[in-house]
């Protein structure tokens, strides 16, 4: 299993690349999508999910992809609902790691 430190480092590196791709896309909307895409980022996200034994959910993929794309790396402050648990927010890669471990143990 991946360590928390490696998981956090990988997510921080993915965010750096993600931010650069978005900046390039904003500067040149016509050409950027043809030059830069998110396929490598998606592959890395899948590797992280598999390293934590997360299952795929047809609604949003898996928790890591949801946190990056829907929750914009925690900036959107979207709520997480857990069965028999209270609602909470996942704002940091460290919190995401803990949530992923909890989900992996529930499966």
Secondary structure, DSSP 8 states (H G I E B T S, - for coil): ---HHHHHHHHHHHHHHHHHHHHHHHH-HHHHHHH--SHHHHHHHHHHHHHTT---BTTTB-HHHIIIIISTTTTT--EE--TTS--EE--SHHHHHHHHHHHHHH-
